[in-house]
Amino acid sequence: MSERPEHQGPELGGPVPRGTLPPEPPHDLLDQEQPFDAGQWAMHGLLRTHFDAERGDLDARARQILVRVQAATGAGASDAAGAPAHGDSAAGTTASRLLAAGPAARASRILALLRRPRAWLFGSGLAAAGLVAAGVVIGLRFSEREALARVVTGAVLNPTPVLLDVELLEGDALREREETIAAAQQQLAELRAEVERLAREGRAEEAKAAAHRVLLPWKDVYRPLYGLARWDEALAEMRAELAYMRPGGNPTGELLDSDWLSVLLLDLGGTLEAMGDYAGAREAYLASIDDRKQRAERGLADRCATEPHVYPVAWRVCTYVNCVMPAYWRMSYLCVVEGNLVEARQHHAAAEQCLRDYFGGVCQAAGVSVAPGASLVKIYEASPPEFRTPISEYTPAQVQAFEQAYNGFVPSSVFVTKLREHLYREARLRRVEHNLAGARQALSEATRVLCSPRHDESRLDFYEPLELARIAIAERDYETGLRHLAQAERHAGPIRLTDPGGNDVSHGPIAVVPLSELQSLKGAALAALNRSPAERERGRRAVEDTIARVARLGESLSTREQTEFRRPWAAWLDLADRMRQ
Amino acid sequence: MEKTREALFGVLVHEHDLGLRAFVRACTQNAAEADDLVQETFITAWRRLDEYDRARPFAGWLRGIARHNVNAYFRERAALRQHEHVLSPEAVAAIADEFERLNRPPRGEVYRDCFAALRECLETLGGAEREVVHRAYRDNQACRAIAGDLGQTVEAVKKRLQRARAALRDCILSKLEMEAVDV
């Protein structure tokens, strides 16, 4: 039941750093509690502009605007460089008069202006380079920057963990995947036929056991289907499995009560979420949480009844971290996608409580007291060293020794990795809540949790820098954003992990959707920096390409469903549209 | 011909940047956003230059585009940040009307007269008013800081600023009126 961080993008803070621009002036000069007086506001604007101009703040800005206007309208930088500064008087020559004048007079007047010595202050093509060197060029228009802010703050690129595994395969790779699906379907059909045969023959117990065996490989059918973005087919398989579990849905006529139900419900929720059916996803996730809690409590009762030496507290909290917490994470994220941040926080808190119970339980067993209200990381840091930096695998004797020493608790990399992933999710949630500083702090705290990449199937070495990039871009610090993106990119390839059993497991590269987000953010940040027209164009294309890839992921859906499918990507579509204009 | 248009447009940007910025700056408190809005207004103006009716003041046409952009900006901000104070389209229109008054033909086509008048009017302000205006706008001090420095309440500083702005407005309008009569 492994979970991967379903990354998304959820804020935007107050005033943001803008390169070398002067500090933002105070905002309290207009008494906004007084009745609105347009004259006061107009004078406020005049005074601001007057003193900005007096200080010379506006000359560079005016030139910069001209460079940007001319870049946007196709004119060269040399024209911008030739424009007179504010201090230059046009000697009574108004633009209106120039407009009204004939072509020859216009050319003559403008030539005269451009020949003025100060007009060449920045010198031809050096103007754009000079502005870039000064760090004041922001290459996105307001509407584009706002669209980008929505992308990295409120909007989501891949709103569901299901999408993290989607691949756009072609050629041999696609054929190979389809063959795998066909083989799994064949196996499933054979198992179902076996159940039918046993039921027909009246071998009820054997039929029931065989029916349970049917449930296991079903995921090998529907997961590759949604992995190929064949949403409807995957959904049909999941609903078929759900129906099969019901008494009337299988040849045994009995309810097939299986642990696989809670897994299936999470997968179902993820698929519905990806398809834009949030109500359906909510129902599935809540059902999964409910089922997981019931199973945990039932399992505990069974163990207490059959194994007197069981450590109930440790067993319960470990089960909650492993089984219930991931479902809370899913619900929390769904609420983010729905825009319900209050409820998102509630589910996130429920997830956090699972980890608090675990590390708090460890501390208690170790006789370490923790201050009431201590942060999760503090509790983790108070736990014994072997719980903070567990090794891959312990011998049965070591496990027994730990159980005896720590009241049933055994160190495991699983819990440490989950703690770090939770902090990543905390950062993500804070970003959605428009708390960028808090988001960065959560990621900083995460680095205090010594999670080994060898055990991290959540790929936090990719997702944490990606999250830092989102925060930096939300703050319009595009250079830093690009650095974090480059770091994430370095961890996007295939990896080898050690599972909790100590086995080496290969994982493929980061899949198309998260990688697309990375490429898009990179493109948007490059366009924002506007270091050159070519780079801006490359950035624009990167965003457009991403949107095209996203559109392909919904191709198998009906037109109406495609609309729902693309809804979470509205901010990206908007950004691409604005950059195209 | 196209190059000539571009160069000509450069002059337009030069001449109208200050006036346009003053209007946008009156509407939004954020200098960086004001830059973007001014920039976007000029880009739109360039693209729609053929629609410009030369019989009408260019500054008014530009301000119309800027008004549209400012309203769009506030709409987007309101959607993005639910609790943020934004100006209503009516308030933006009222501010635009104020600038229309400060920009009446035949004078003030390029605001240079308006800014020149402002410079003179600042000299006529009483000492206490001039002090708070300079501290607030020239030195970029917040009201709270000014109040601390001058040993006054924040409310008193705000009131003084309010009186100073009203006096400056009357002074500018009267100067522009007189110059218009002279013309």
Interface residues (C-beta under 8 A of the other chain):
Chain A: L12 P15 V16 R18 L21 P22 P23 E24 P25 P26 H27 D28 L29 D31 Q32 Q34 F36 A38 G39 Q40 W41 A42 M43 H44 G45 L46 L47 R48 T49 H50 F51 D52 A53 E54 R55 L58 R61 A62 Q64 I65 L66 R68 V69 Q70 A72 T73 A75 D79 A80 G82 A83 P84 A85 H86 D88 S89 A90 T93 T94 A95 S96 L98 L99 A100 P103 R106 A107 I110 L113 L114 I138 R141 F142 S143 R145 E146 A149 R150 G154 H434
Chain B: M1 K3 T4 E6 A7 L8 F9 G10 V11 L12 V13 H14 E15 H16 D17 L18 R21 A22 F23 V24 R25 A26 C27 Q29 N30 A31 A32 E33 D35 D36 L37 V38 Q39 E40 F42 I43 W46 R47 R54 P57 F58 N69 A72 Y73 E76 R77 L80 R81 H85 A91 A94 I95 D97 E98 F99 L102 E109 V110 R112 C114 F115 L118 R119 V133 A136 Y137 R138 N140 Q141 A142 C143 R144 A145 V154 K158 K159 L161 Q162 R165 A166 L168 R169 I172
